[in-house]
Amino acid sequence: MAGKIQQPNTSVVIRSLRRFRDTYFPNSGKVAKDELTVGVETGREPQPGFLDSLPVDLQFLIMTFLSPADICCLGASSRYWRAIVRDPLLWRYFLLRDMPYWPSIDHVSMPQLELLDAPLINEDESLDDREEGDDKGMQFKFDYMSEYLKGCPSCRQQWLPSRPAYELVTSFFQSLVPSSEPRYAMLGPGMEQMDVSLVTRLMNAPDVLPVSGTPHRQINGIGSGISYMFNNQHKFNILTLYSTNRAERERARVQQLSVSNKLFTFKGTDDSGNPIYSPAPQVQQVCQVVDGFIYVANAEPGRGLGECEVAQIRAVLSSADGSASRPLLVLSCVSREEPEEIRITNLQTVASRNGARCRTPCVDMAKRLGLPQLANPWMVQDTVAESLSGLLDGISWLLRCSGVKLYGS
């Protein structure tokens, strides 16, 4: 796993914005109170407004408190702000600052982290001083604004299709026609290592996902799983795959020990020294009949299994008859919500994002599990086992990938 992404540097951004304004808008920092109406009367270019005349560091501070949509609206207010809000360093700063707090990420919205690891420019330079044909590397032409708007969950939500009026009638008739029930295999260390059992909470939370029953279709050696009802309309089935029996799991959890994983067989290592696993025969049978996978990862600090998790995920996906279309939902799970005092601290430091979190960020989880290298569609969703927060968002994405039509959910 690669090192952590560097922290955002506010001084570099402010210096770049100041040099840009001094070069292209030299009058923006000057307030001429007696000439505010001259532009209207004489046709000359109007003097800058009060917000345009603020020091650059104050302008930057204001932008750090705005949402992405608000910043885009600010950019539509004048030529000056349109140029300022498109500064690549500004959006690179927002990416580095906000990515650890995004509650989800997927194969479409995952940022190119390798471009964020390297310095963009020398701190004494400005992007606006470079010629258009500069050949010092693709990282200087990276569109951080588009990358941020593509990855930010609040912006991604706006891309979901709205429900047309005719769909209300169509969905009623579709509900009268029996449809196949999507089936998903659930596995992962987060099911076994945490103090709060995600599976137990899931089976006893009718207000979140009502249990719909046990289907009649059986899989030899595994069983039939449990069916749930999403939005009181869409049934789906989850087959839970544990690495060992309940007594061994509980003893390992209490004593903080590792257990022998009976779902996989260790086959050796590849040329790079990475482990190679093969699923047990009954697990291979499950992989061949399910419509997708739910991997419960332990997002509590210091609880990852490293390369073993990467190898086991790839072994499961490769057993699915070579199909690269089956989705993988990763529930990046912790036992409980962050303590109230930590959440308050994080809110108070929203501009600097220096508050520590009691979980692995979903972007780091995707990187840790090697998800960007997979051909299958995937999503990482922050989840809390005790409250099941975030679970419905992940299930919604999974059902969409399986062809279930959901609107506005």
C-alpha positions as CSV (number, residue, x, y, z in Angstrom):
1,M,0.0,0.0,0.0
2,A,1.3,3.4,-1.0
3,G,2.0,6.2,1.5
4,K,-0.5,8.6,2.7
5,I,-1.5,11.5,0.5
6,Q,0.2,14.8,1.3
7,Q,-1.7,17.4,3.3
8,P,-3.1,20.5,1.6
9,N,-0.9,23.6,1.8
10,T,-2.9,26.9,2.2
11,S,0.0,29.2,1.7
12,V,0.7,27.8,-1.8
13,V,-2.9,28.3,-2.9
14,I,-3.0,31.9,-1.5
15,R,0.3,32.8,-3.2
16,S,-1.0,31.4,-6.5
17,L,-4.3,33.3,-6.2
18,R,-2.5,36.6,-5.3
19,R,-0.1,36.4,-8.2
20,F,-2.9,35.6,-10.5
21,R,-5.0,38.6,-9.3
22,D,-2.0,41.0,-9.4
23,T,-1.2,39.9,-13.0
24,Y,-4.6,39.9,-14.6
25,F,-6.8,42.0,-12.3
26,P,-4.5,44.6,-10.9
27,N,-7.4,46.9,-9.9
28,S,-9.3,44.3,-8.0
29,G,-7.6,45.0,-4.7
30,K,-8.4,48.7,-4.9
31,V,-11.7,50.3,-3.6
32,A,-12.7,53.7,-5.2
33,K,-15.8,54.7,-3.3
34,D,-16.3,57.9,-5.3
35,E,-16.2,56.1,-8.6
36,L,-18.6,53.2,-8.0
37,T,-21.1,54.6,-10.5
38,V,-18.6,55.9,-13.1
39,G,-18.8,52.8,-15.1
40,V,-22.6,53.2,-15.6
41,E,-22.4,56.9,-16.5
42,T,-19.4,57.0,-18.8
43,G,-19.3,53.5,-20.2
44,R,-15.9,52.8,-18.6
45,E,-15.2,49.5,-17.0
46,P,-16.9,49.5,-13.5
47,Q,-14.8,49.4,-10.4
48,P,-14.5,46.2,-8.4
49,G,-17.1,45.4,-5.8
50,F,-16.4,45.0,-2.1
51,L,-16.0,41.3,-2.2
52,D,-13.6,41.6,-5.1
53,S,-11.5,44.1,-3.2
54,L,-10.9,42.0,-0.1
55,P,-7.4,40.6,0.5
56,V,-6.8,37.3,-1.3
57,D,-6.3,35.4,1.9
58,L,-9.8,36.5,3.1
59,Q,-11.3,35.6,-0.2
60,F,-9.8,32.2,0.1
61,L,-11.0,31.8,3.6
62,I,-14.6,32.6,2.5
63,M,-14.3,30.0,-0.3
64,T,-13.3,27.3,2.2
65,F,-16.7,27.6,3.9
66,L,-18.7,27.3,0.7
67,S,-20.1,24.2,-0.8
68,P,-19.0,23.1,-4.4
69,A,-22.3,24.3,-5.8
70,D,-21.9,27.7,-4.0
71,I,-18.3,28.1,-5.4
72,C,-19.6,27.4,-8.9
73,C,-22.3,30.1,-8.4
74,L,-19.7,32.5,-7.2
75,G,-17.7,31.9,-10.4
76,A,-20.8,32.9,-12.4
77,S,-21.0,36.4,-10.8
78,S,-18.1,38.1,-12.6
79,R,-15.1,37.6,-14.9
80,Y,-12.8,37.9,-11.9
81,W,-14.5,35.2,-9.8
82,R,-14.9,33.0,-12.8
83,A,-11.1,33.0,-13.2
84,I,-10.4,32.6,-9.5
85,V,-12.6,29.6,-8.9
86,R,-11.1,27.7,-11.8
87,D,-7.6,27.9,-10.3
88,P,-6.2,24.3,-10.4
89,L,-4.4,24.8,-7.1
90,L,-7.6,25.8,-5.4
91,W,-9.4,22.6,-6.4
92,R,-6.4,20.5,-5.7
93,Y,-6.5,21.9,-2.1
94,F,-10.2,21.1,-1.8
95,L,-9.5,17.5,-3.0
96,L,-6.8,16.9,-0.5
97,R,-8.9,18.5,2.3
98,D,-12.2,16.9,1.6
99,M,-11.5,13.4,0.3
100,P,-10.9,11.9,3.8
101,Y,-14.4,13.0,4.7
102,W,-16.3,11.6,1.7
103,P,-18.7,8.9,2.9
104,S,-18.4,6.9,-0.3
105,I,-16.4,6.5,-3.5
106,D,-16.9,4.2,-6.6
107,H,-15.1,3.1,-9.7
108,V,-16.4,6.1,-11.7
109,S,-15.7,8.9,-9.1
110,M,-12.4,7.6,-7.7
111,P,-9.7,10.4,-8.0
112,Q,-6.4,9.7,-9.7
113,L,-4.4,9.6,-6.4
114,E,-1.0,9.2,-8.1
115,L,-1.4,12.8,-9.5
116,L,-2.1,14.1,-6.0
117,D,0.9,12.4,-4.4
118,A,3.4,14.5,-6.4
119,P,3.9,18.2,-6.0
120,L,1.9,20.1,-8.7
121,I,4.4,23.0,-9.1
122,N,7.2,24.7,-7.2
123,E,5.9,26.9,-4.4
124,D,7.5,30.0,-6.0
125,E,5.7,29.4,-9.3
126,S,2.1,30.0,-10.5
127,L,0.2,27.9,-12.9
128,D,-0.9,31.0,-14.7
129,D,2.8,31.9,-15.5
130,R,3.1,28.7,-17.7
131,E,2.5,28.7,-21.4
132,E,-0.2,26.6,-22.9
133,G,2.3,24.4,-24.7
134,D,4.4,23.7,-21.6
135,D,5.7,20.1,-21.7
136,K,6.7,19.6,-18.1
137,G,4.2,16.8,-17.5
138,M,0.5,15.9,-17.6
139,Q,0.1,16.7,-14.0
140,F,0.1,20.5,-14.8
141,K,-2.9,20.1,-17.0
142,F,-5.0,18.0,-14.6
143,D,-8.5,19.3,-14.2
144,Y,-8.9,19.2,-10.4
145,M,-12.2,21.1,-10.5
146,S,-13.8,18.4,-12.7
147,E,-12.2,15.7,-10.6
148,Y,-13.6,17.2,-7.4
149,L,-17.1,17.7,-8.8
150,K,-17.0,14.1,-10.2
151,G,-16.0,12.6,-6.8
152,C,-17.9,14.7,-4.3
153,P,-20.9,12.7,-3.0
154,S,-23.2,15.7,-2.8
155,C,-22.4,16.4,-6.5
156,R,-22.8,12.8,-7.6
157,Q,-26.3,12.6,-6.0
158,Q,-27.5,15.2,-8.5
159,W,-26.7,12.9,-11.4
160,L,-29.2,10.3,-10.3
161,P,-32.3,10.2,-12.6
162,S,-35.5,11.6,-11.3
163,R,-38.6,9.5,-11.4
164,P,-40.8,10.3,-14.4
165,A,-44.6,10.5,-13.9
166,Y,-45.3,7.5,-16.1
167,E,-42.9,5.4,-14.0
168,L,-45.5,5.4,-11.2
169,V,-47.9,3.5,-13.4
170,T,-45.2,1.3,-14.9
171,S,-43.8,0.3,-11.6
172,F,-47.2,-0.7,-10.4
173,F,-47.6,-3.1,-13.3
174,Q,-44.1,-4.4,-12.9
175,S,-44.8,-5.2,-9.2
176,L,-47.5,-7.6,-10.4
177,V,-45.0,-9.6,-12.5
178,P,-42.7,-11.9,-10.5
179,S,-39.0,-11.0,-11.0
180,S,-35.8,-12.9,-10.1
181,E,-34.4,-11.9,-6.8
182,P,-30.8,-10.6,-6.9
183,R,-28.5,-12.7,-4.7
184,Y,-25.3,-11.4,-3.1
185,A,-22.5,-13.1,-1.2
186,M,-21.4,-11.3,1.9
187,L,-17.9,-11.9,3.4
188,G,-15.0,-10.1,5.0
189,P,-13.2,-9.6,8.3
190,G,-15.6,-6.8,9.3
191,M,-18.3,-9.4,9.8
192,E,-16.2,-11.2,12.5
193,Q,-13.7,-8.8,14.2
194,M,-15.9,-6.0,15.5
195,D,-17.6,-5.7,18.8
196,V,-21.0,-5.1,17.1
197,S,-22.1,-7.8,14.6
198,L,-23.3,-6.2,11.4
199,V,-25.2,-9.3,10.4
200,T,-27.0,-9.6,13.7
201,R,-28.0,-5.9,13.5
202,L,-29.1,-6.4,9.9
203,M,-31.4,-9.2,10.8
204,N,-33.0,-7.3,13.7
205,A,-33.6,-3.9,12.1
206,P,-37.0,-4.0,10.4
207,D,-37.1,-0.2,10.2
208,V,-34.0,-0.2,8.0
209,L,-34.2,-3.5,5.9
210,P,-37.2,-5.7,6.7
211,V,-36.5,-9.4,6.5
212,S,-38.6,-10.8,3.7
213,G,-38.0,-14.5,4.4
214,T,-35.9,-17.4,3.3
215,P,-36.0,-18.3,-0.4
216,H,-36.5,-21.9,-1.5
217,R,-33.4,-22.0,-3.8
218,Q,-30.6,-23.8,-2.0
219,I,-26.8,-23.9,-2.6
220,N,-25.2,-27.1,-1.4
221,G,-23.1,-26.7,1.7
222,I,-24.1,-23.0,2.1
223,G,-27.8,-22.7,2.4
224,S,-30.2,-20.2,1.0
225,G,-29.3,-17.0,2.8
226,I,-31.9,-14.4,4.0
227,S,-34.1,-12.2,1.8
228,Y,-34.6,-8.5,2.6
229,M,-36.9,-5.9,1.3
230,F,-35.5,-2.6,0.0
231,N,-37.9,0.4,0.0
232,N,-40.7,-2.0,0.7
233,Q,-40.6,-2.9,-3.0
234,H,-37.4,-4.7,-4.1
235,K,-36.4,-8.1,-2.7
236,F,-32.8,-9.2,-2.6
237,N,-31.0,-12.1,-1.0
238,I,-27.7,-12.1,1.1
239,L,-25.7,-15.3,1.7
240,T,-23.2,-14.8,4.5
241,L,-19.9,-16.5,4.3
242,Y,-18.0,-16.8,7.6
243,S,-14.3,-17.8,7.7
244,T,-14.9,-20.3,10.6
245,N,-17.5,-21.4,13.1
246,R,-19.1,-19.1,15.7
247,A,-17.1,-20.3,18.7
248,E,-13.8,-19.8,17.0
249,R,-14.8,-16.3,15.8
250,E,-15.8,-15.2,19.2
251,R,-12.7,-16.5,20.9
252,A,-10.5,-14.8,18.2
253,R,-12.4,-11.5,18.6
254,V,-12.1,-11.4,22.4
255,Q,-8.4,-12.5,22.4
256,Q,-7.5,-10.3,19.4
257,L,-6.2,-13.4,17.5
258,S,-6.2,-14.4,13.9
259,V,-8.1,-17.5,12.8
260,S,-7.5,-19.9,10.0
261,N,-9.7,-18.8,7.1
262,K,-11.6,-21.8,5.9
263,L,-13.1,-19.9,2.9
264,F,-9.7,-19.8,1.1
265,T,-6.7,-22.0,0.6
266,F,-3.3,-20.5,0.4
267,K,-1.5,-21.4,-2.9
268,G,1.8,-19.5,-2.5
269,T,3.0,-16.2,-3.8
270,D,3.4,-14.6,-7.2
271,D,6.6,-13.1,-8.7
272,S,6.1,-9.9,-6.6
273,G,5.7,-11.8,-3.3
274,N,2.0,-11.2,-3.0
275,P,-0.1,-14.1,-1.6
276,I,-2.3,-16.2,-3.9
277,Y,-5.6,-17.7,-2.6
278,S,-8.1,-20.1,-4.0
279,P,-11.7,-20.2,-2.8
280,A,-13.0,-23.4,-1.2
281,P,-15.2,-25.5,-3.5
282,Q,-18.4,-24.5,-1.8
283,V,-17.4,-20.8,-2.0
284,Q,-16.6,-21.2,-5.7
285,Q,-20.1,-22.6,-6.2
286,V,-21.6,-19.5,-4.5
287,C,-19.5,-17.1,-6.6
288,Q,-20.8,-18.7,-9.8
289,V,-24.5,-18.2,-9.0
290,V,-24.7,-14.8,-7.2
291,D,-25.3,-11.5,-8.9
292,G,-22.7,-9.5,-6.9
293,F,-20.6,-9.4,-3.7
294,I,-20.6,-7.5,-0.4
295,Y,-17.2,-7.3,1.3
296,V,-17.3,-6.1,4.9
297,A,-14.0,-4.4,5.6
298,N,-12.9,-3.4,9.1
299,A,-12.4,0.4,8.9
300,E,-11.3,0.7,12.6
301,P,-7.7,2.0,12.7
302,G,-5.0,-0.6,12.5
303,R,-7.3,-3.5,11.7
304,G,-6.6,-4.1,8.0
305,L,-5.2,-7.4,6.7
306,G,-3.2,-5.8,3.9
307,E,-2.3,-7.9,0.9
308,C,-4.3,-10.9,2.1
309,E,-7.5,-8.9,1.7
310,V,-6.5,-7.8,-1.8
311,A,-5.7,-11.4,-2.9
312,Q,-8.9,-12.8,-1.4
313,I,-11.1,-10.3,-3.1
314,R,-9.5,-11.0,-6.4
315,A,-9.9,-14.8,-5.8
316,V,-13.6,-14.4,-5.2
317,L,-14.1,-12.2,-8.3
318,S,-12.1,-14.5,-10.5
319,S,-14.3,-17.4,-9.4
320,A,-17.4,-15.7,-10.8
321,D,-17.0,-17.4,-14.2
322,G,-14.8,-14.6,-15.3
323,S,-17.6,-12.1,-15.3
324,A,-16.3,-8.5,-14.9
325,S,-19.9,-7.1,-14.7
326,R,-20.8,-8.4,-11.2
327,P,-20.6,-5.5,-8.8
328,L,-18.6,-5.4,-5.6
329,L,-19.9,-3.3,-2.6
330,V,-17.4,-2.7,0.1
331,L,-18.9,-1.7,3.4
332,S,-16.1,0.2,5.2
333,C,-17.4,-0.6,8.6
334,V,-16.8,0.5,12.2
335,S,-18.7,-0.8,15.3
336,R,-20.1,2.5,16.6
337,E,-20.4,6.2,15.6
338,E,-17.6,8.6,16.5
339,P,-18.0,10.0,20.0
340,E,-19.9,13.3,20.1
341,E,-16.9,15.3,21.2
342,I,-14.8,14.1,18.2
343,R,-17.6,15.0,15.8
344,I,-17.9,18.5,17.3
345,T,-14.1,18.9,16.9
346,N,-14.3,17.8,13.3
347,L,-17.1,20.3,12.6
348,Q,-15.1,23.1,14.3
349,T,-12.1,22.4,12.1
350,V,-14.0,22.1,8.8
351,A,-11.9,24.7,7.1
352,S,-8.5,23.1,8.0
353,R,-9.7,19.5,8.3
354,N,-7.1,18.7,11.0
355,G,-9.5,16.8,13.2
356,A,-8.6,13.1,13.6
357,R,-11.2,10.4,12.5
358,C,-11.8,7.1,14.2
359,R,-12.1,5.2,10.9
360,T,-10.2,4.6,7.6
361,P,-11.4,7.1,4.9
362,C,-13.2,5.3,2.1
363,V,-10.7,6.7,-0.5
364,D,-7.9,5.1,1.5
365,M,-9.9,1.9,1.9
366,A,-10.3,1.6,-1.9
367,K,-6.6,2.1,-2.3
368,R,-5.8,-0.4,0.5
369,L,-7.9,-3.1,-1.2
370,G,-6.6,-2.4,-4.7
371,L,-10.0,-1.6,-6.0
372,P,-8.9,0.8,-8.8
373,Q,-7.1,-2.1,-10.5
374,L,-10.3,-4.2,-10.7
375,A,-12.3,-4.6,-13.9
376,N,-15.6,-5.0,-11.9
377,P,-17.7,-2.1,-10.9
378,W,-17.1,-1.3,-7.2
379,M,-18.2,1.1,-4.5
380,V,-16.8,1.8,-1.0
381,Q,-19.5,3.0,1.5
382,D,-18.8,4.2,5.1
383,T,-21.0,2.1,7.4
384,V,-21.6,1.9,11.1
385,A,-22.6,-1.6,12.4
386,E,-24.6,-0.3,15.5
387,S,-26.8,2.1,13.6
388,L,-26.5,0.7,10.1
389,S,-25.9,4.2,8.8
390,G,-24.7,4.2,5.2
391,L,-26.0,0.7,4.5
392,L,-29.0,1.7,2.5
393,D,-26.9,3.9,0.2
394,G,-24.6,1.0,-0.5
395,I,-27.5,-1.4,-1.1
396,S,-29.1,1.1,-3.4
397,W,-26.0,1.3,-5.6
398,L,-25.7,-2.5,-5.6
399,L,-29.3,-3.0,-6.8
400,R,-28.8,-0.4,-9.5
401,C,-25.8,-2.3,-10.8
402,S,-27.8,-5.5,-10.9
403,G,-30.4,-3.8,-13.2
404,V,-33.0,-2.9,-10.6
405,K,-34.6,0.4,-11.5
406,L,-34.5,2.8,-8.6
407,Y,-35.5,6.4,-8.8
408,G,-34.6,9.2,-6.3
409,S,-33.5,6.7,-3.7
